[in-house]
């Protein structure tokens, strides 16, 4: 047979060309790779924190009614808090008190960070412990006590975060909002514990009904 007709391959018109390389289709049948898990939010960590790390208060039970003394209708004092059994490696604590309004917007009333690791409680109307951030009520670096304009129950959540290092926000304390504080916790969050308190202004039918 003539050598020019014995070529193995393909032709473009009368011109011999090399066969294209066809990749194996095996990649179509490989199991899909699951993306890496996203960084847990503080709320998610709170749900998986060790049960031994517990936040509480000597003046109100979890889910109970906040005494008037700690609201804008009373002395506006910060509520006393206490906690136990933080995880190993805890170097500081941070605290946030927030509320979700009917539109789903988050309002925060108390941000306190760089609480020393050996602290296990905050007294009523605490002073000189940790660093105060701002609140969303008046923007000041202070506790904004519940002081609802409406006579109905509101639920406030206090969350204590155990951190592997003190926080160093890139802004001044007056600019440390709840979001800034949570962002500063990235890669430092060990565990979180929360409790909820309820308050309604006196004379509230809804408040008396719960």
ABEGO torsion letter per residue (X at the ends): XBAAAABBEBBBEABBBBBBBBBBAAAAABBBBBBBBBBBBAAAAAAABBAABBBBBAABBBGBBBBAAABAABAGBBBBBBBBGBBBGBABBBBBBBBBBAAGBBBBABBBBGBBAABABBBBGBBGBEBBBBBAAAGBBBBBBBBBABBBBBBBBBBBBBBABBBBBABBAAABBAAAAAAAABGABABBBBBBBBBBBBGBAAAAAX
